[in-house]
Amino acid sequence: RPPCASQSTKEAVPEGHDELGTLPELIVDNVVELISYLRRLNDDFIESPDAADVPLQPFLQFCVVYMMDLNVLSNPHLRARLGEVLETLIPQRYEENWNSQRTSSGFGIVPAHSFVRREQLLSGGNDSEQLSHVVTALLTAFVSIELAPGVDSNASDLGTITASASGAASAGAQQATPSSEAMETATVSFEEKFHYRRPMYACLRYWHGKPFYDEQFKRLEEFAIKHIDSPRPPLLLQFLSLLINDATFLLDEAIGLLAQIKQKEREREAAGGR
């Protein structure tokens, strides 16, 4: 049975939740691999009759707990891959053509994919404590991808993220101290981070403009403004900084590739258009 949530994401884990950190990471990896496999096989499997009796709430809680609590899962690769599971629960995809697919049925042309269960899960009207912290959990995973191993004083270390995430979720919650294993977490490569963040961007895109999720961002904004001079940068500021860095890098890469294409076109024209 899934654990009951309390007032903060830290408390969303059952009492004695540090025991979750003793579970083999292979278990988390197997869950991610299974969901990813089923999605590649049939992206609409969640809405299929075969999965009608499988509740979606535990999957959401699974993502929030393991993405949010750095003591429970210190491996940044696995924590980042949980974004894939979270994206599976999103009732739309990044590709507009995918969202607008239609198929024929006995009742005419209807959408090729159903989102009924996912829309109910993420509507924000089911009083889910996990859903009320899903934005903080995602941003925590987003930021922690770029952690350096063994860092204990850098502004982007695990202690900083844990503190800011805990404070944003519940200002009065007791601040957790990362374990020694968490402080020695490995980093992901520079190229991998873009692959891991792709499903996270899909989630952010879906949440944008929806009052329930906008309110979560506003709470993070208020916390960031209140602690803007803190030696530990608030979670939202870290996220925005990394987001701007990524956008700048990708824009620079795109401009460089356009210059290469232009050069190739000139070379082809000089060779007679071949």
Backbone as CSV, one residue per row, in Angstrom:
resi,resn,N_x,N_y,N_z,CA_x,CA_y,CA_z,C_x,C_y,C_z
1,ARG,0.854,-1.193,0.000,0.000,0.000,0.000,0.886,1.238,0.000
2,PRO,0.577,2.219,-0.863,1.404,3.421,-0.914,1.339,4.195,0.366
3,PRO,2.429,4.852,0.771,2.442,5.623,2.008,1.539,6.831,1.923
4,CYS,1.058,7.249,3.086,0.193,8.424,3.131,1.041,9.682,3.158
5,ALA,0.555,10.723,2.519,1.300,11.978,2.455,0.914,12.856,3.617
6,SER,1.839,13.750,3.983,1.559,14.727,5.024,1.728,16.103,4.439
7,GLN,2.195,17.075,5.221,2.196,18.461,4.772,3.403,18.811,3.928
8,SER,4.425,18.040,3.910,5.579,18.340,3.086,5.974,17.115,2.300
9,THR,6.728,17.340,1.257,7.146,16.218,0.442,8.029,15.273,1.227
10,LYS,8.823,15.812,2.128,9.645,14.959,2.962,8.777,14.022,3.783
11,GLU,7.624,14.519,4.233,6.755,13.708,5.049,5.872,12.807,4.209
12,ALA,5.968,12.947,2.863,5.173,12.089,1.998,5.721,10.670,2.009
13,VAL,6.944,10.496,2.515,7.526,9.180,2.626,7.119,8.610,3.980
14,PRO,6.886,7.300,4.094,6.456,6.757,5.364,7.486,6.959,6.455
15,GLU,7.032,6.873,7.699,7.925,7.058,8.828,9.042,6.031,8.754
16,GLY,10.260,6.492,9.040,11.405,5.606,8.868,11.768,5.467,7.403
17,HIS,11.520,6.566,6.629,11.688,6.496,5.186,13.130,6.317,4.752
18,ASP,14.085,6.509,5.665,15.479,6.295,5.301,15.714,4.858,4.861
19,GLU,14.835,3.955,5.281,14.975,2.562,4.886,14.816,2.396,3.375
20,LEU,14.081,3.325,2.743,13.946,3.255,1.291,15.306,3.395,0.612
21,GLY,16.208,4.123,1.271,17.539,4.299,0.715,18.368,3.030,0.730
22,THR,17.939,2.033,1.501,18.668,0.767,1.550,18.209,-0.205,0.470
23,LEU,17.117,0.131,-0.198,16.641,-0.739,-1.273,17.604,-0.679,-2.458
24,PRO,17.822,-1.798,-3.121,18.700,-1.778,-4.297,18.172,-0.828,-5.367
25,GLU,19.070,-0.044,-5.941,18.648,0.881,-6.990,18.100,0.130,-8.202
26,LEU,18.432,-1.159,-8.286,17.932,-1.970,-9.388,16.405,-2.010,-9.405
27,ILE,15.785,-1.919,-8.226,14.331,-1.944,-8.153,13.746,-0.718,-8.844
28,VAL,14.299,0.439,-8.527,13.843,1.675,-9.176,14.111,1.619,-10.673
29,ASP,15.285,1.127,-11.029,15.655,1.033,-12.437,14.709,0.104,-13.188
30,ASN,14.313,-1.008,-12.555,13.400,-1.950,-13.201,12.043,-1.318,-13.462
31,VAL,11.557,-0.525,-12.509,10.276,0.156,-12.692,10.351,1.122,-13.870
32,VAL,11.437,1.893,-13.921,11.607,2.859,-15.014,11.701,2.139,-16.358
33,GLU,12.472,1.058,-16.400,12.641,0.307,-17.643,11.323,-0.303,-18.102
34,LEU,10.541,-0.834,-17.151,9.258,-1.447,-17.511,8.302,-0.412,-18.091
35,ILE,8.184,0.736,-17.425,7.287,1.785,-17.923,7.753,2.276,-19.293
36,SER,9.063,2.452,-19.453,9.596,2.916,-20.734,9.337,1.904,-21.836
37,TYR,9.487,0.624,-21.509,9.255,-0.433,-22.503,7.789,-0.467,-22.921
38,LEU,6.895,-0.422,-21.934,5.474,-0.452,-22.245,5.067,0.762,-23.070
39,ARG,5.676,1.896,-22.785,5.333,3.094,-23.541,5.824,2.995,-24.981
40,ARG,7.042,2.450,-25.166,7.526,2.269,-26.540,6.661,1.278,-27.302
41,LEU,6.167,0.264,-26.610,5.321,-0.744,-27.235,3.958,-0.177,-27.593
42,ASN,3.392,0.591,-26.677,2.078,1.207,-26.880,1.977,2.423,-25.979
43,ASP,2.099,3.594,-26.572,2.128,4.819,-25.775,0.822,5.063,-25.041
44,ASP,-0.218,4.377,-25.448,-1.524,4.557,-24.833,-1.865,3.415,-23.882
45,PHE,-0.839,2.682,-23.410,-1.122,1.490,-22.616,-1.830,1.807,-21.308
46,ILE,-1.584,2.990,-20.734,-2.204,3.346,-19.456,-3.729,3.402,-19.575
47,GLU,-4.205,3.795,-20.751,-5.640,3.926,-20.947,-6.283,2.649,-21.475
48,SER,-5.493,1.605,-21.691,-6.023,0.364,-22.243,-6.840,-0.394,-21.202
49,PRO,-7.780,-1.221,-21.640,-8.585,-2.003,-20.687,-7.734,-2.915,-19.808
50,ASP,-6.608,-3.396,-20.331,-5.755,-4.291,-19.548,-5.173,-3.596,-18.322
51,ALA,-5.013,-2.284,-18.394,-4.425,-1.535,-17.281,-5.468,-0.758,-16.492
52,ALA,-6.745,-1.032,-16.742,-7.807,-0.265,-16.094,-7.809,-0.443,-14.580
53,ASP,-7.372,-1.604,-14.105,-7.372,-1.872,-12.663,-6.073,-1.470,-11.977
54,VAL,-5.133,-0.931,-12.742,-3.853,-0.500,-12.176,-3.956,0.973,-11.792
55,PRO,-3.907,1.303,-10.498,-4.016,2.720,-10.086,-2.787,3.507,-10.510
56,LEU,-3.001,4.754,-10.890,-1.908,5.615,-11.334,-1.303,6.425,-10.196
57,GLN,-2.047,6.596,-9.107,-1.559,7.392,-7.991,-0.224,6.890,-7.434
58,PRO,-0.027,5.569,-7.271,1.279,5.102,-6.769,2.444,5.464,-7.671
59,PHE,2.222,5.509,-8.990,3.289,5.903,-9.901,3.670,7.361,-9.671
60,LEU,2.653,8.199,-9.469,2.926,9.606,-9.188,3.676,9.756,-7.875
61,GLN,3.243,9.042,-6.862,3.899,9.108,-5.561,5.324,8.575,-5.644
62,PHE,5.509,7.522,-6.410,6.835,6.944,-6.622,7.790,7.989,-7.198
63,CYS,7.311,8.721,-8.212,8.151,9.745,-8.844,8.472,10.876,-7.872
64,VAL,7.459,11.368,-7.165,7.661,12.507,-6.269,8.634,12.168,-5.154
65,VAL,8.446,11.004,-4.515,9.299,10.631,-3.385,10.746,10.465,-3.819
66,TYR,10.974,9.733,-4.899,12.346,9.439,-5.295,13.024,10.601,-6.013
67,MET,12.255,11.470,-6.642,12.861,12.645,-7.274,13.147,13.724,-6.248
68,MET,12.339,13.765,-5.185,12.451,14.839,-4.215,13.474,14.553,-3.131
69,ASP,13.489,13.325,-2.628,14.330,12.992,-1.480,15.681,12.481,-1.952
70,LEU,16.695,13.314,-1.819,18.027,12.960,-2.286,18.710,11.935,-1.393
71,ASN,18.205,11.758,-0.188,18.758,10.741,0.699,18.247,9.352,0.343
72,VAL,17.061,9.299,-0.221,16.467,8.021,-0.593,17.087,7.483,-1.878
73,LEU,17.335,8.373,-2.837,17.929,7.966,-4.116,18.982,8.993,-4.499
74,SER,20.259,8.619,-4.318,21.345,9.566,-4.572,21.875,9.492,-5.996
75,ASN,21.521,8.448,-6.720,22.011,8.269,-8.095,21.316,9.276,-9.013
76,PRO,22.030,10.263,-9.546,21.377,11.287,-10.377,20.846,10.737,-11.686
77,HIS,21.462,9.643,-12.192,20.968,9.038,-13.429,19.545,8.504,-13.236
78,LEU,19.346,7.730,-12.167,18.032,7.153,-11.906,17.018,8.233,-11.567
79,ARG,17.444,9.206,-10.756,16.515,10.275,-10.382,16.075,11.051,-11.617
80,ALA,16.995,11.268,-12.526,16.655,11.984,-13.752,15.749,11.146,-14.647
81,ARG,15.994,9.834,-14.680,15.178,8.962,-15.524,13.746,8.846,-15.030
82,LEU,13.515,9.172,-13.776,12.144,9.167,-13.267,11.285,10.191,-14.004
83,GLY,11.944,11.153,-14.648,11.208,12.098,-15.473,10.473,11.403,-16.607
84,GLU,11.020,10.285,-17.080,10.364,9.517,-18.131,9.056,8.921,-17.629
85,VAL,9.064,8.422,-16.387,7.841,7.872,-15.800,6.813,8.983,-15.614
86,LEU,7.279,10.136,-15.135,6.369,11.261,-14.925,5.783,11.740,-16.248
87,GLU,6.610,11.743,-17.289,6.107,12.163,-18.604,5.037,11.208,-19.114
88,THR,5.164,9.911,-18.777,4.166,8.933,-19.187,2.791,9.272,-18.636
89,LEU,2.768,9.928,-17.471,1.501,10.302,-16.843,0.939,11.609,-17.389
90,ILE,1.714,12.295,-18.227,1.262,13.572,-18.796,0.297,13.305,-19.945
91,PRO,-0.889,13.901,-19.949,-1.879,13.629,-21.002,-1.660,14.406,-22.289
92,GLN,-0.429,14.568,-22.683,-0.105,15.104,-24.000,1.379,14.854,-24.246
93,ARG,1.825,15.046,-25.447,3.226,14.860,-25.778,3.765,16.138,-26.409
94,TYR,5.080,16.213,-26.496,5.707,17.419,-27.021,5.356,17.626,-28.494
95,GLU,5.214,16.511,-29.242,4.956,16.617,-30.668,3.496,16.963,-30.903
96,GLU,3.244,18.088,-31.566,1.874,18.509,-31.834,1.161,17.507,-32.733
97,ASN,1.890,16.907,-33.700,1.274,15.940,-34.595,0.770,14.731,-33.828
98,TRP,1.531,14.334,-32.811,1.122,13.185,-31.990,-0.182,13.502,-31.270
99,ASN,-0.288,14.698,-30.706,-1.476,15.066,-29.937,-2.716,15.169,-30.819
100,SER,-2.516,15.457,-32.109,-3.654,15.671,-32.996,-3.980,14.448,-33.850
101,GLN,-3.335,13.308,-33.575,-3.606,12.101,-34.345,-5.070,11.705,-34.199
102,ARG,-5.639,11.203,-35.280,-7.026,10.752,-35.279,-7.094,9.343,-35.851
103,THR,-8.112,8.625,-35.444,-8.303,7.276,-35.948,-9.784,7.059,-36.206
104,SER,-10.087,6.103,-37.067,-11.476,5.818,-37.414,-12.084,4.836,-36.426
105,SER,-13.338,5.015,-36.139,-14.059,4.088,-35.269,-15.493,4.006,-35.768
106,GLY,-16.284,3.198,-35.080,-17.678,3.072,-35.471,-18.456,4.349,-35.280
107,PHE,-17.882,5.294,-34.542,-18.560,6.566,-34.280,-17.929,7.719,-35.058
108,GLY,-17.108,7.403,-36.051,-16.470,8.438,-36.849,-15.000,8.597,-36.511
109,ILE,-14.472,9.801,-36.767,-13.071,10.093,-36.513,-12.922,10.593,-35.083
110,VAL,-12.080,9.919,-34.309,-11.873,10.269,-32.906,-10.377,10.354,-32.643
111,PRO,-9.976,11.003,-31.547,-8.548,11.053,-31.217,-7.960,9.659,-31.108
112,ALA,-6.727,9.497,-31.600,-6.080,8.190,-31.608,-5.664,7.757,-30.210
113,HIS,-5.529,8.699,-29.290,-5.076,8.378,-27.941,-6.044,8.959,-26.923
114,SER,-6.229,8.200,-25.866,-7.131,8.628,-24.795,-6.310,9.104,-23.600
115,PHE,-6.800,10.152,-22.942,-6.075,10.703,-21.798,-6.966,10.798,-20.564
116,VAL,-8.061,10.066,-20.543,-9.051,10.239,-19.492,-8.450,10.016,-18.109
117,ARG,-7.793,8.889,-17.901,-7.257,8.572,-16.574,-6.145,9.538,-16.181
118,ARG,-5.301,9.891,-17.146,-4.200,10.802,-16.848,-4.699,12.210,-16.556
119,GLU,-5.721,12.630,-17.266,-6.288,13.952,-16.996,-6.931,13.997,-15.615
120,GLN,-7.570,12.908,-15.217,-8.151,12.858,-13.875,-7.063,12.895,-12.807
121,LEU,-5.956,12.197,-13.068,-4.865,12.146,-12.097,-4.217,13.511,-11.909
122,LEU,-4.012,14.239,-13.007,-3.262,15.495,-12.966,-4.144,16.735,-13.012
123,SER,-5.427,16.551,-12.799,-6.334,17.697,-12.874,-6.149,18.659,-11.711
124,GLY,-5.593,18.154,-10.597,-5.420,19.003,-9.423,-6.641,19.057,-8.541
125,GLY,-7.662,18.290,-8.907,-8.875,18.319,-8.115,-9.075,17.109,-7.228
126,ASN,-8.052,16.267,-7.108,-8.205,15.058,-6.307,-7.533,15.161,-4.939
127,ASP,-7.157,16.366,-4.532,-6.571,16.602,-3.200,-5.362,15.714,-2.935
128,SER,-4.552,15.518,-3.952,-3.358,14.684,-3.813,-2.203,15.500,-3.252
129,GLU,-1.650,15.074,-2.121,-0.500,15.759,-1.542,0.717,15.599,-2.439
130,GLN,0.841,14.416,-3.053,1.978,14.216,-3.948,1.918,15.172,-5.136
131,LEU,0.724,15.337,-5.681,0.576,16.228,-6.832,0.860,17.671,-6.453
132,SER,0.600,18.043,-5.218,0.845,19.416,-4.785,2.331,19.711,-4.630
133,HIS,3.184,18.689,-4.698,4.631,18.878,-4.595,5.364,18.392,-5.838
134,VAL,4.617,18.089,-6.894,5.246,17.488,-8.067,6.180,18.473,-8.763
135,VAL,5.852,19.768,-8.753,6.723,20.763,-9.390,8.053,20.855,-8.658
136,THR,8.003,20.908,-7.329,9.237,20.957,-6.545,10.080,19.711,-6.770
137,ALA,9.424,18.559,-6.841,10.153,17.306,-7.070,10.855,17.321,-8.420
138,LEU,10.152,17.780,-9.447,10.746,17.804,-10.784,11.924,18.775,-10.848
139,LEU,11.772,19.969,-10.277,12.856,20.952,-10.308,14.053,20.456,-9.499
140,THR,13.795,19.720,-8.415,14.889,19.160,-7.629,15.702,18.184,-8.466
141,ALA,15.011,17.309,-9.191,15.709,16.363,-10.062,16.419,17.084,-11.206
142,PHE,15.781,18.114,-11.730,16.354,18.893,-12.827,17.694,19.502,-12.410
143,VAL,17.709,20.104,-11.224,18.911,20.783,-10.745,19.988,19.800,-10.326
144,SER,19.593,18.717,-9.674,20.578,17.782,-9.110,21.332,17.004,-10.174
145,ILE,20.899,17.067,-11.435,21.611,16.385,-12.504,23.047,16.888,-12.615
146,GLU,23.264,18.168,-12.317,24.571,18.772,-12.517,25.410,18.845,-11.248
147,LEU,25.129,17.994,-10.290,25.912,17.995,-9.057,27.317,17.479,-9.299
148,ALA,28.251,17.979,-8.530,29.625,17.493,-8.587,29.853,16.501,-7.456
149,PRO,30.599,15.412,-7.704,30.812,14.422,-6.654,31.663,14.958,-5.520
150,GLY,31.224,14.679,-4.285,32.020,15.032,-3.118,32.003,16.496,-2.757
151,VAL,31.183,17.290,-3.403,31.138,18.724,-3.092,30.299,18.940,-1.847
152,ASP,30.806,19.713,-0.901,30.027,19.962,0.305,29.894,21.444,0.616
153,SER,30.383,22.306,-0.256,30.263,23.736,0.021,29.803,24.528,-1.186
154,ASN,29.723,23.879,-2.351,29.312,24.582,-3.552,27.840,24.958,-3.468
155,ALA,27.479,26.036,-4.167,26.104,26.536,-4.089,25.100,25.578,-4.694
156,SER,25.555,24.642,-5.508,24.622,23.726,-6.149,24.760,22.314,-5.615
157,ASP,25.280,22.146,-4.415,25.462,20.792,-3.898,24.153,20.226,-3.397
158,LEU,24.215,18.984,-2.961,23.008,18.301,-2.530,22.385,18.957,-1.313
159,GLY,23.208,19.439,-0.400,22.660,20.088,0.784,21.854,21.311,0.414
160,THR,22.350,22.077,-0.546,21.640,23.267,-0.986,20.303,22.912,-1.587
161,ILE,20.309,21.918,-2.468,19.065,21.550,-3.142,18.072,20.980,-2.153
162,THR,18.560,20.121,-1.273,17.664,19.533,-0.283,17.056,20.610,0.598
163,ALA,17.881,21.557,1.023,17.396,22.618,1.902,16.381,23.500,1.199
164,SER,16.694,23.925,-0.008,15.783,24.823,-0.715,14.505,24.112,-1.106
165,ALA,14.613,22.845,-1.503,13.417,22.094,-1.866,12.538,21.871,-0.654
166,SER,13.150,21.544,0.465,12.381,21.332,1.691,11.723,22.630,2.137
167,GLY,12.470,23.724,2.037,11.914,25.002,2.460,10.795,25.450,1.568
168,ALA,10.923,25.215,0.268,9.877,25.621,-0.651,8.622,24.794,-0.455
169,ALA,8.796,23.511,-0.126,7.631,22.648,0.065,6.939,22.941,1.377
170,SER,7.731,23.225,2.410,7.162,23.520,3.723,8.156,24.337,4.511
171,ALA,7.883,25.621,4.679,8.846,26.517,5.301,9.157,26.101,6.723
172,GLY,8.219,25.439,7.374,8.437,25.058,8.749,8.946,23.652,8.920
173,ALA,9.156,22.925,7.823,9.599,21.539,7.923,11.045,21.489,8.349
174,GLN,11.408,20.456,9.085,12.788,20.299,9.536,13.667,19.961,8.359
175,GLN,14.796,20.608,8.244,15.700,20.441,7.122,16.484,19.150,7.247
176,ALA,16.480,18.356,6.180,17.173,17.073,6.205,18.634,17.257,5.847
177,THR,19.465,16.416,6.402,20.888,16.452,6.107,21.239,15.311,5.170
178,PRO,21.839,15.587,4.021,22.159,14.528,3.083,23.134,13.531,3.702
179,SER,22.956,12.283,3.341,23.852,11.249,3.828,25.193,11.343,3.123
180,SER,26.207,10.649,3.669,27.531,10.678,3.049,27.494,10.058,1.666
181,GLU,26.618,9.037,1.492,26.508,8.424,0.167,25.932,9.418,-0.827
182,ALA,24.945,10.208,-0.370,24.337,11.190,-1.265,25.327,12.275,-1.638
183,MET,26.208,12.645,-0.704,27.163,13.701,-0.980,28.215,13.259,-1.987
184,GLU,28.353,11.954,-2.179,29.352,11.436,-3.101,28.711,10.959,-4.401
185,THR,27.532,11.496,-4.680,26.822,11.056,-5.862,27.601,11.384,-7.133
186,ALA,27.392,10.559,-8.130,28.080,10.765,-9.403,27.330,11.783,-10.238
187,THR,27.992,12.339,-11.195,27.349,13.291,-12.087,27.059,12.622,-13.422
188,VAL,26.230,13.260,-14.209,25.964,12.786,-15.556,26.809,13.621,-16.510
189,SER,27.050,13.089,-17.688,27.877,13.803,-18.645,27.121,15.013,-19.189
190,PHE,27.889,15.905,-19.833,27.298,17.151,-20.316,26.204,16.876,-21.345
191,GLU,26.445,15.906,-22.241,25.464,15.610,-23.274,24.250,14.880,-22.713
192,GLU,24.476,14.031,-21.703,23.379,13.245,-21.156,22.307,14.106,-20.511
193,LYS,22.713,15.227,-19.958,21.737,16.028,-19.223,20.610,16.510,-20.131
194,PHE,20.912,16.771,-21.398,19.866,17.215,-22.308,18.889,16.082,-22.607
195,HIS,19.419,14.858,-22.682,18.547,13.698,-22.900,17.637,13.475,-21.699
196,TYR,18.178,13.613,-20.501,17.392,13.410,-19.288,16.350,14.500,-19.092
197,ARG,16.669,15.711,-19.525,15.756,16.826,-19.287,14.648,16.934,-20.316
198,ARG,14.753,16.217,-21.413,13.715,16.297,-22.442,12.333,15.949,-21.890
199,PRO,12.154,14.804,-21.203,10.819,14.533,-20.647,10.404,15.537,-19.576
200,MET,11.374,16.132,-18.885,11.040,17.140,-17.880,10.460,18.377,-18.544
201,TYR,11.019,18.747,-19.699,10.481,19.887,-20.425,9.043,19.608,-20.870
202,ALA,8.752,18.355,-21.229,7.393,17.996,-21.637,6.419,18.201,-20.482
203,CYS,6.852,17.836,-19.273,6.001,18.032,-18.089,5.777,19.516,-17.837
204,LEU,6.849,20.302,-17.910,6.734,21.743,-17.677,5.826,22.391,-18.707
205,ARG,5.924,21.909,-19.928,5.084,22.461,-20.994,3.604,22.196,-20.719
206,TYR,3.293,21.013,-20.224,1.902,20.684,-19.916,1.395,21.497,-18.728
207,TRP,2.243,21.684,-17.727,1.814,22.407,-16.522,1.620,23.896,-16.764
208,HIS,2.325,24.435,-17.761,2.298,25.885,-17.977,0.880,26.378,-18.235
209,GLY,0.492,27.417,-17.497,-0.804,28.035,-17.705,-1.950,27.403,-16.946
210,LYS,-1.685,26.310,-16.234,-2.728,25.655,-15.449,-2.658,26.179,-14.011
211,PRO,-3.742,26.745,-13.497,-3.727,27.410,-12.184,-3.164,26.550,-11.057
212,PHE,-3.483,25.268,-11.049,-3.022,24.394,-9.966,-1.503,24.350,-9.906
213,TYR,-0.854,24.270,-11.076,0.605,24.198,-11.118,1.236,25.583,-11.056
214,ASP,0.543,26.580,-11.604,1.036,27.954,-11.494,1.165,28.360,-10.032
215,GLU,0.230,27.893,-9.203,0.270,28.215,-7.781,1.511,27.620,-7.122
216,GLN,1.928,26.433,-7.567,3.149,25.826,-7.023,4.379,26.649,-7.406
217,PHE,4.400,27.115,-8.640,5.510,27.968,-9.065,5.507,29.288,-8.297
218,LYS,4.328,29.816,-8.009,4.247,31.070,-7.249,4.787,30.886,-5.841
219,ARG,4.516,29.723,-5.235,5.056,29.462,-3.901,6.579,29.382,-3.938
220,LEU,7.103,28.748,-4.995,8.550,28.683,-5.143,9.125,30.080,-5.380
221,GLU,8.393,30.907,-6.131,8.836,32.278,-6.391,8.877,33.089,-5.099
222,GLU,7.834,32.965,-4.299,7.782,33.698,-3.031,8.911,33.267,-2.100
223,PHE,9.179,31.974,-2.073,10.271,31.473,-1.232,11.610,31.994,-1.751
224,ALA,11.770,32.033,-3.086,13.022,32.512,-3.676,13.252,33.989,-3.374
225,ILE,12.206,34.796,-3.471,12.330,36.224,-3.177,12.673,36.446,-1.712
226,LYS,12.057,35.669,-0.867,12.281,35.819,0.576,13.706,35.436,0.956
227,HIS,14.301,34.468,0.242,15.636,33.971,0.586,16.644,34.265,-0.524
228,ILE,16.423,35.353,-1.242,17.284,35.652,-2.388,18.719,35.963,-1.971
229,ASP,18.915,36.460,-0.751,20.256,36.778,-0.262,20.872,35.632,0.539
230,SER,20.215,34.520,0.584,20.710,33.380,1.346,21.950,32.791,0.676
231,PRO,22.925,32.326,1.471,24.104,31.676,0.870,23.741,30.399,0.128
232,ARG,22.588,29.855,0.457,22.085,28.696,-0.267,21.024,29.164,-1.246
233,PRO,21.321,29.232,-2.535,20.348,29.734,-3.518,19.070,28.908,-3.488
234,PRO,17.913,29.552,-3.517,16.641,28.829,-3.565,16.544,27.964,-4.814
235,LEU,15.716,26.948,-4.721,15.580,25.969,-5.803,15.192,26.622,-7.124
236,LEU,14.242,27.540,-7.092,13.766,28.149,-8.330,14.873,28.936,-9.022
237,LEU,15.709,29.636,-8.254,16.802,30.388,-8.852,17.821,29.465,-9.498
238,GLN,18.103,28.341,-8.848,19.019,27.373,-9.439,18.452,26.822,-10.748
239,PHE,17.157,26.532,-10.728,16.503,26.010,-11.927,16.560,27.017,-13.074
240,LEU,16.224,28.277,-12.786,16.232,29.304,-13.829,17.635,29.522,-14.379
241,SER,18.636,29.472,-13.499,20.011,29.647,-13.942,20.418,28.548,-14.913
242,LEU,20.113,27.299,-14.560,20.461,26.176,-15.426,19.644,26.194,-16.716
243,LEU,18.387,26.622,-16.616,17.535,26.699,-17.800,18.089,27.712,-18.797
244,ILE,18.529,28.857,-18.288,19.109,29.884,-19.160,20.425,29.391,-19.763
245,ASN,21.237,28.700,-18.966,22.491,28.149,-19.475,22.237,27.158,-20.597
246,ASP,21.257,26.281,-20.402,20.933,25.295,-21.435,20.449,25.982,-22.709
247,ALA,19.562,26.969,-22.543,19.022,27.666,-23.708,20.123,28.396,-24.473
248,THR,21.043,29.011,-23.733,22.153,29.725,-24.375,23.057,28.764,-25.137
249,PHE,23.366,27.625,-24.506,24.229,26.649,-25.161,23.577,26.092,-26.423
250,LEU,22.303,25.720,-26.332,21.617,25.148,-27.485,21.462,26.169,-28.605
251,LEU,21.227,27.426,-28.237,21.132,28.472,-29.254,22.476,28.658,-29.951
252,ASP,23.552,28.651,-29.174,24.880,28.782,-29.752,25.185,27.614,-30.683
253,GLU,24.803,26.402,-30.257,25.010,25.221,-31.100,24.211,25.338,-32.397
254,ALA,22.973,25.809,-32.297,22.124,25.939,-33.476,22.695,26.959,-34.456
255,ILE,23.190,28.075,-33.932,23.790,29.094,-34.805,25.035,28.541,-35.491
256,GLY,25.829,27.775,-34.740,27.012,27.159,-35.336,26.658,26.184,-36.444
257,LEU,25.605,25.389,-36.236,25.177,24.433,-37.258,24.621,25.148,-38.486
258,LEU,23.922,26.253,-38.278,23.420,27.026,-39.412,24.577,27.582,-40.238
259,ALA,25.637,28.013,-39.548,26.813,28.511,-40.267,27.456,27.398,-41.085
260,GLN,27.487,26.189,-40.540,28.043,25.057,-41.276,27.197,24.722,-42.507
261,ILE,25.869,24.801,-42.339,24.979,24.536,-43.467,25.190,25.572,-44.563
262,LYS,25.332,26.835,-44.155,25.561,27.899,-45.131,26.869,27.672,-45.884
263,GLN,27.903,27.236,-45.163,29.188,26.968,-45.802,29.072,25.821,-46.802
264,LYS,28.336,24.772,-46.429,28.136,23.634,-47.342,27.390,24.070,-48.602
265,GLU,26.403,24.952,-48.422,25.657,25.443,-49.584,26.557,26.227,-50.523
266,ARG,27.462,27.038,-49.955,28.390,27.799,-50.800,29.334,26.869,-51.538
267,GLU,29.801,25.844,-50.876,30.698,24.887,-51.521,29.985,24.150,-52.647
268,ARG,28.716,23.822,-52.419,27.959,23.129,-53.465,27.728,24.034,-54.671
269,GLU,27.414,25.311,-54.411,27.219,26.256,-55.496,28.517,26.475,-56.273
270,ALA,29.648,26.504,-55.556,30.942,26.684,-56.224,31.289,25.486,-57.089
271,ALA,30.754,24.321,-56.717,31.031,23.096,-57.486,30.006,22.886,-58.585
272,GLY,29.200,23.875,-58.862,28.227,23.761,-59.942,26.864,23.306,-59.492
273,GLY,26.623,23.391,-58.214,25.304,23.036,-57.712,25.099,21.565,-57.457
274,ARG,26.195,20.785,-57.498,26.053,19.340,-57.267,26.300,19.000,-55.817
